[in-house]
Amino acid sequence: MKNNFPAGSKTVSALALSAAVLFAPAVAGLAPVAQAAGPVVAGLPDFADMVEKVGPAVVNIRTTERLKLSQGRNGQPGEEEMQEFLRRFFGGAVPTPRQPGQTPRGRRGAPQQDDQEVQRGVGSGFITTADGYVLTNAHVVDGADEVYVTLTDKREFKAKVLGADARTDVAVLKIEGSKLPYLTIGDSGKIRVGEWVVAIGSPFNLENTVTAGIISAKSRDTGDYLALIQSDVAVNPGNSGGPLINMRGEVIGINSQIATLSGGYNGISFAVPIDEAMRVADQLKKSGKVTRGRIGVQIGQLSKEVAESLGLKEAQGAEVTMVEPGGPADKGGIKAGDIILKFNGAAISRSTDLPRMVGGTALGSKAVVTVWRKGQQVDIPVTVVELEADKTAAKASPAEKKKKAEEPANALGFKVADLTAAQKKELAVEGGVMVEATEGAAANAGLREGDVLLQINNVEIKDAKQFNAVVAKLDVKRAHVVLVRRGEVAQFISLRPSAK
């Protein structure tokens, strides 16, 4: 439970300050504190009227799942199934173990062996239209066989899941009803840090629970597809999918995540901005899915050390770690190891900016990607397309690996061998070397047999002879950057050679 100051402590301190100001004698040369200009201190807000108005449109969402439960000891579910339920943090519910002699029944009441419908989770949601459209989190309904929506007046509806989008964690449900209470949609683009907000939901299955706080940050990058609203509103398991509401009674976000070390509320909550949620919801209503632009790259965050080694002044941009074979980026000429600096002229400050920009680009449109390659900027045209699934590069066959090199490892700690023609074809590379063994700096960095080295200090690696010759001339007083590919992912690694 969060520790709060004693009730009324702020009021007491304010009164004490006022008394000191009003009755303290003036000091020569100093203006009285009471005359100094300052912010007007307002009283705490009263949420009662607003909550009474919006509360009926916030719903409890209960999901069930039909599982084949393997039996553990004493007839209880096996460890694997228990862990699966516990994994679902928000609203996750552990199925009640069957008692000895109890027989599970199927949907039609017939006994079935190892087939049981169990309560899977409890979450929250809110009605957006009088005819029964409901918004919630995708993870609340993920994997559910049945979804039930309960209103504050205890009416329960069986809901149909129209669609769910895992990237934004938004789902749209439909219940059959009319003249239902619904919430007004606000504008998350106009929110201000410090303004009061309220969360309503079903934490620990306690329906229509109200908590309040302030907006802590507007665009918090958590590494997900979109930037989230951060607040200090108390959010716990079961709050997921419920609304974050401003003082005007408008929804500005969907409560989705918390930052926690203990599994419970820790003072930091995150909500999906309602503007983005509604854009997603509109697509889910129409087609049951969300279409986004893709250019076919896998990216990572650029570190300061790598940026300096590549000649960049700031660690801004997205490091291309993999290019999807045959995808738009591949056709346009983008390569693993490129640093994407801009997309259609817009700067990429963080790697997570890129998928958001590309995702919002119209399918089939032309875009210009500005990359940093070998010390200079290059503009590359690509066509934005929708890709149904990510493709991965083929791995080199272990049967084609050569014997480990007998010569000693080079100054970076590598023993390498040339790639065969078949390996180059499968990896879709023109050059590079295969790591046969590692020691020293390379081993300490986690590099291992089977990794493929593509570049060193922006220089393309052609073969083992050239690579070892370059390493032999490296300055041992500074670090050097090697582009390493492991499976389908390529990444820059900074290594410092050992003195011989």
C-alpha positions in Angstrom: 0.0 0.0 0.0 1.3 3.5 -0.9 2.4 5.6 2.1 0.6 9.0 2.2 1.1 12.0 4.3 -1.3 12.3 7.3 -4.7 13.6 6.3 -4.9 17.4 6.5 -1.2 18.0 6.8 -1.1 20.2 3.8 -3.9 22.4 5.2 -2.2 22.7 8.5 1.1 23.8 7.0 -0.6 26.4 4.8 -2.4 27.9 7.8 0.8 28.1 9.8 2.5 29.8 6.9 -0.3 32.3 6.6 -0.2 33.1 10.3 3.6 33.7 10.2 3.2 36.0 7.3 0.3 38.1 8.7 1.6 38.6 12.3 5.4 38.6 11.9 6.9 42.2 12.2 8.3 43.7 9.1 12.1 43.7 8.8 13.8 46.9 7.5 14.8 46.6 3.9 12.8 43.5 3.2 9.3 43.4 1.7 6.8 41.3 3.7 6.4 37.8 2.2 2.7 38.3 2.0 3.2 41.0 -0.6 5.3 38.8 -2.9 3.6 37.6 -6.0 3.0 33.9 -6.2 0.8 31.2 -7.5 -2.8 31.0 -6.2 -3.2 27.9 -4.1 -6.5 26.2 -4.8 -8.3 23.5 -2.8 -8.3 19.8 -3.7 -10.8 18.9 -6.4 -14.1 17.1 -5.7 -14.5 14.2 -8.1 -17.9 13.0 -6.7 -20.2 14.7 -9.3 -18.1 13.7 -12.2 -17.7 10.1 -11.1 -21.4 9.8 -10.5 -22.0 10.9 -14.1 -19.4 8.7 -15.8 -19.3 5.6 -13.5 -22.2 3.8 -15.1 -20.4 3.6 -18.5 -17.4 1.8 -17.0 -17.8 -2.0 -17.2 -16.3 -5.1 -15.6 -14.9 -7.6 -18.2 -14.7 -11.3 -17.3 -13.1 -13.8 -19.6 -13.2 -17.6 -19.6 -11.0 -20.2 -21.4 -11.5 -23.8 -22.1 -8.3 -25.7 -21.3 -7.0 -29.2 -21.3 -5.4 -29.3 -17.9 -2.7 -31.8 -17.3 -3.0 -33.3 -13.9 -0.4 -32.6 -11.2 -0.3 -34.1 -7.8 -3.5 -34.6 -5.9 -5.6 -33.8 -9.0 -4.4 -30.1 -9.2 -3.5 -28.4 -12.5 0.1 -29.0 -13.6 2.9 -26.4 -13.1 2.9 -25.3 -16.7 -0.8 -24.3 -16.7 -0.4 -22.5 -13.3 2.5 -20.5 -14.6 0.5 -19.6 -17.7 -2.3 -18.1 -15.6 0.1 -16.3 -13.3 1.9 -14.8 -16.3 -1.2 -12.7 -17.1 -0.5 -9.9 -14.7 -3.4 -7.6 -15.3 -6.5 -9.4 -14.1 -4.9 -12.8 -14.4 -6.9 -15.4 -12.4 -5.7 -18.8 -11.4 -8.3 -21.5 -12.1 -9.8 -23.2 -9.1 -8.2 -26.7 -8.7 -10.6 -29.6 -9.2 -11.3 -31.6 -6.1 -10.7 -35.3 -6.0 -13.6 -37.1 -7.6 -14.9 -33.9 -9.3 -15.7 -34.4 -13.0 -15.4 -31.5 -15.5 -18.2 -30.9 -17.9 -18.2 -29.6 -21.4 -20.4 -26.9 -22.9 -23.4 -29.2 -23.3 -23.0 -30.7 -19.9 -21.4 -34.0 -21.0 -18.5 -35.2 -18.9 -15.1 -34.7 -20.7 -11.7 -35.9 -19.6 -9.2 -33.1 -18.9 -11.4 -30.4 -20.5 -12.5 -27.6 -18.2 -13.8 -24.1 -18.7 -12.1 -21.8 -16.2 -12.2 -18.2 -15.3 -9.2 -16.8 -17.1 -9.1 -13.2 -16.0 -10.9 -10.0 -14.9 -10.4 -6.6 -16.5 -12.1 -3.4 -17.2 -13.5 -1.5 -20.1 -15.8 1.4 -21.0 -18.8 1.9 -23.4 -18.2 4.4 -26.2 -21.6 4.4 -27.9 -25.2 4.0 -26.8 -25.6 0.9 -29.0 -22.8 -1.1 -27.2 -19.3 -0.6 -28.5 -16.8 -1.2 -25.7 -13.1 -0.4 -25.6 -10.6 -2.4 -23.5 -7.0 -3.7 -23.7 -6.1 -6.4 -26.1 -4.3 -8.3 -23.4 -7.5 -8.5 -21.3 -9.3 -10.6 -24.0 -6.3 -12.3 -25.5 -6.8 -16.1 -25.7 -10.3 -15.9 -24.2 -13.0 -18.3 -25.4 -15.9 -16.3 -23.9 -16.0 -12.6 -22.9 -18.7 -11.2 -20.5 -19.4 -7.6 -19.8 -21.1 -6.5 -16.6 -22.5 -3.0 -16.0 -22.8 -1.3 -12.7 -26.6 -2.0 -12.6 -25.5 -5.8 -12.7 -26.7 -6.4 -16.2 -24.4 -8.9 -17.9 -23.9 -9.3 -21.6 -22.0 -11.8 -23.6 -19.6 -9.8 -25.8 -18.3 -10.3 -29.3 -14.6 -9.4 -29.8 -14.6 -7.4 -33.1 -10.8 -7.1 -33.1 -7.7 -6.6 -31.0 -4.4 -5.0 -31.8 -1.5 -6.2 -29.7 0.9 -3.4 -30.8 -1.2 -0.7 -29.2 -3.0 -3.0 -26.7 -6.4 -1.9 -27.8 -9.5 -4.2 -28.4 -13.1 -3.4 -29.4 -16.0 -5.4 -28.1 -19.7 -5.3 -29.0 -22.6 -6.0 -26.7 -26.2 -6.1 -27.9 -28.0 -3.2 -26.2 -29.6 0.2 -26.7 -29.6 3.5 -24.8 -26.6 2.3 -22.8 -24.5 4.8 -20.8 -21.4 5.8 -22.6 -18.4 8.1 -22.1 -17.4 11.2 -24.0 -14.1 10.9 -25.9 -11.6 13.6 -25.1 -8.4 14.9 -26.8 -5.2 13.3 -25.5 -3.2 15.8 -27.5 -4.3 18.6 -25.2 -3.5 17.1 -21.9 -1.1 18.9 -19.6 1.4 17.5 -17.1 0.1 18.1 -13.6 -3.6 18.1 -14.4 -5.9 15.9 -12.3 -7.1 12.6 -13.7 -9.3 9.7 -12.5 -9.1 6.0 -13.2 -12.1 3.7 -12.8 -11.9 0.0 -13.1 -12.1 -3.4 -11.3 -8.8 -3.9 -9.4 -8.7 -7.3 -7.8 -12.3 -7.7 -9.2 -13.5 -4.8 -7.0 -15.9 -3.3 -9.5 -16.2 0.4 -10.2 -13.3 1.4 -8.0 -12.2 5.0 -8.4 -8.6 6.3 -7.9 -7.2 9.7 -8.6 -3.9 11.4 -9.4 -2.2 13.7 -11.8 -0.6 13.3 -15.3 3.2 12.7 -14.7 4.3 12.8 -18.3 2.6 13.1 -21.7 4.7 11.0 -24.1 6.6 8.4 -22.1 8.5 6.1 -24.3 8.4 2.6 -22.8 9.8 0.8 -25.8 6.3 -0.2 -27.1 4.8 0.8 -30.4 3.4 4.1 -29.2 4.3 6.7 -26.5 2.1 6.4 -23.4 0.5 8.7 -20.9 2.2 8.4 -17.5 0.3 9.2 -14.3 0.4 8.5 -10.6 -3.1 7.2 -10.5 -3.3 3.9 -8.5 -3.7 1.1 -11.1 -3.6 -2.6 -10.1 -4.4 -6.0 -11.6 -7.9 -5.8 -13.0 -7.7 -2.1 -13.8 -6.5 -2.9 -17.3 -8.8 -1.6 -20.1 -10.5 1.0 -17.8 -10.6 4.7 -18.7 -8.3 7.5 -17.6 -10.7 10.5 -17.3 -10.0 14.2 -17.0 -11.9 16.6 -14.8 -14.4 17.3 -17.6 -15.5 13.7 -17.5 -13.8 12.9 -20.9 -11.7 9.8 -21.6 -8.1 10.7 -22.4 -6.6 7.2 -22.2 -7.0 3.5 -21.6 -5.1 2.2 -18.5 -2.8 -0.4 -19.7 0.5 -0.9 -17.8 2.3 -0.2 -14.6 6.0 0.0 -13.6 6.5 -2.3 -10.7 9.1 -4.4 -8.9 6.6 -6.1 -6.6 3.7 -6.9 -9.0 1.5 -4.2 -7.4 1.0 -0.5 -7.8 4.3 1.4 -7.3 3.3 5.0 -8.2 3.8 4.8 -12.0 0.9 3.9 -14.3 0.7 4.1 -18.1 -2.3 4.6 -20.4 -2.8 4.4 -24.2 -3.6 7.9 -25.5 -7.3 7.9 -26.6 -6.5 9.6 -29.9 -4.4 6.6 -31.0 -6.9 4.2 -29.4 -9.8 5.6 -31.4 -7.9 5.4 -34.7 -7.2 1.8 -34.0 -10.7 1.2 -32.9 -12.2 2.6 -36.1 -10.1 0.1 -38.1 -11.0 -2.8 -35.8 -14.7 -2.0 -36.2 -14.5 -2.0 -40.0 -12.2 -4.9 -40.7 -11.2 -6.6 -37.4 -7.6 -5.7 -37.9 -5.2 -2.7 -38.2 -3.2 -2.0 -41.3 0.1 -0.2 -40.9 2.9 0.7 -43.1 6.1 -1.3 -43.0 9.5 -1.0 -44.8 10.9 -4.3 -43.7 13.7 -3.5 -41.2 14.5 -4.6 -37.7 16.1 -1.8 -35.6 17.8 -1.2 -32.3 18.7 1.9 -30.2 22.0 3.5 -31.1 24.4 3.8 -28.2 26.6 6.8 -27.6 29.8 4.8 -27.9 28.8 3.3 -31.3 27.6 6.7 -32.6 31.0 8.3 -31.8 32.9 5.4 -33.4 30.8 5.8 -36.6 31.4 9.6 -36.7 28.0 10.8 -35.5 27.9 13.7 -33.1 24.9 12.5 -31.2 23.4 9.1 -30.4 20.2 9.7 -32.4 18.6 7.5 -35.0 17.8 3.8 -35.4 20.4 1.2 -36.0 19.3 -1.3 -38.7 20.0 -4.8 -37.3 18.2 -6.8 -40.0 16.8 -6.1 -43.4 13.9 -8.3 -44.5 14.9 -10.2 -47.7 12.8 -9.0 -50.6 11.1 -6.3 -48.5 10.9 -2.6 -49.4 14.1 -1.6 -47.6 16.0 -4.4 -49.2 14.8 -3.4 -52.6 15.6 0.2 -51.9 19.2 -0.6 -50.9 19.1 -0.2 -47.1 21.6 -2.5 -45.4 22.2 -4.0 -41.9 24.5 -1.6 -40.1 22.9 1.6 -41.6 21.8 4.2 -39.1 18.4 5.7 -40.1 18.5 9.4 -39.3 15.3 10.6 -40.9 12.1 9.4 -42.4 10.5 11.6 -45.0 12.6 14.5 -43.6 11.5 14.0 -40.0 14.4 13.3 -37.6 14.5 10.0 -35.7 15.5 11.0 -32.1 14.9 7.5 -30.7 14.6 4.2 -32.5 11.0 3.8 -31.4 10.1 6.9 -33.4 10.6 5.0 -36.7 7.9 2.4 -36.5 5.4 5.0 -35.4 6.2 7.2 -38.4 6.2 4.3 -40.9 3.1 2.8 -39.4 1.2 6.1 -40.0 2.2 6.3 -43.6 -0.2 5.5 -46.3 0.3 2.0 -47.9 1.8 2.2 -51.4 3.3 5.7 -50.9 6.9 6.6 -51.6 9.1 7.6 -48.7 12.7 8.8 -48.4 14.8 7.2 -45.7 18.0 9.1 -44.8 20.7 6.8 -43.5 24.3 7.2 -42.2 26.6 4.9 -44.0 30.4 4.9 -43.9 30.7 8.5 -42.7 28.1 10.2 -44.9 24.3 10.6 -45.3 22.5 8.7 -48.1 18.9 9.2 -49.1 17.2 6.0 -50.1 13.7 5.9 -51.6 11.4 3.1 -50.4 7.8 2.1 -51.0 5.7 1.6 -47.8 3.8 -1.6 -47.9 1.8 -3.8 -45.5 3.6 -7.0 -44.5 1.6 -9.7 -42.9 4.4 -11.4 -41.2 8.1 -10.8 -40.5 10.5 -12.8 -42.5 13.8 -14.0 -41.1 17.2 -14.5 -42.7 18.3 -18.1 -43.1 21.0 -19.4 -40.8 24.2 -21.0 -42.0 24.1 -24.7 -42.0 26.3 -26.2 -39.2 27.3 -29.0 -41.7 29.0 -26.3 -43.9 31.2 -24.9 -41.1 34.9 -25.3 -41.6 37.3 -26.7 -39.0 38.4 -24.1 -36.4 41.4 -22.2 -37.6 44.7 -23.4 -36.2 46.3 -20.0 -36.2 46.1 -18.0 -33.0 43.2 -15.5 -32.5 43.8 -12.0 -33.7 44.0 -8.9 -31.4 40.2 -8.7 -31.1 40.0 -12.3 -30.0 38.6 -13.8 -33.2 39.4 -16.9 -35.2 37.5 -16.6 -38.5 37.0 -18.5 -41.7 35.7 -17.5 -45.2 32.0 -17.9 -45.9 31.2 -20.4 -48.5 29.2 -19.4 -51.6 26.2 -21.3 -50.3 26.4 -19.5 -46.9 26.6 -16.1 -48.6 23.6 -16.9 -50.7 21.6 -18.1 -47.7 22.6 -15.1 -45.6 22.1 -12.7 -48.5 25.5 -11.1 -48.0 28.3 -10.4 -50.5 31.2 -10.6 -48.0 31.9 -11.3 -44.3 33.6 -14.0 -42.3 32.3 -16.8 -40.0 33.5 -16.8 -36.4 35.1 -20.2 -35.7 36.2 -19.4 -32.1 36.6 -16.5 -29.7 38.7 -15.5 -26.8 39.8 -12.3 -25.0 37.8 -9.2 -26.0 35.5 -11.0 -28.4 34.6 -13.7 -25.9 34.1 -11.2 -23.1 31.6 -9.3 -25.3 29.5 -12.5 -25.7 30.5 -13.2 -29.3 30.7 -16.9 -30.2 31.2 -19.5 -32.9 28.7 -19.1 -35.7 28.5 -15.3 -35.6 29.1 -13.6 -38.9 31.3 -10.4 -39.0 30.2 -8.0 -41.8 32.1 -4.7 -41.1 34.9 -3.3 -39.0 35.0 0.5 -38.4 32.7 1.1 -41.4 34.9 -1.1 -43.7 33.3 -4.0 -45.4 34.8 -7.3 -44.5 35.6 -9.4 -47.7 37.4 -12.4 -46.3 39.4 -13.8 -43.4 42.7 -12.7 -44.8 41.6 -9.1 -45.2 39.9 -9.0 -41.8 42.9 -10.3 -40.0 45.1 -7.8 -41.8 42.8 -4.9 -40.8 42.8 -6.0 -37.2 46.6 -6.3 -37.1 46.8 -2.5 -37.8 44.2 -1.4 -35.2 45.2 1.2 -32.6 45.2 -0.7 -29.3 44.6 2.5 -27.3 40.9 2.9 -28.5 37.8 0.8 -29.1 36.8 -0.3 -32.5 33.3 -1.2 -33.8 32.5 -4.5 -35.5 29.1 -5.2 -37.2 28.1 -8.7 -36.0 25.3 -10.8 -37.4 23.7 -13.6 -35.4 20.9 -15.4 -37.1 18.6 -12.7 -38.5 19.9 -9.8 -36.4 22.9 -7.6 -36.9 24.4 -5.3 -34.3 27.4 -3.1 -33.8 29.7 -4.3 -31.0 32.5 -2.1 -29.6 35.7 -4.0 -28.8 39.2 -2.9 -27.6 42.1 -5.0 -29.0 44.7 -6.5 -26.8 48.3 -5.4 -27.0 50.7 -8.0 -28.4 
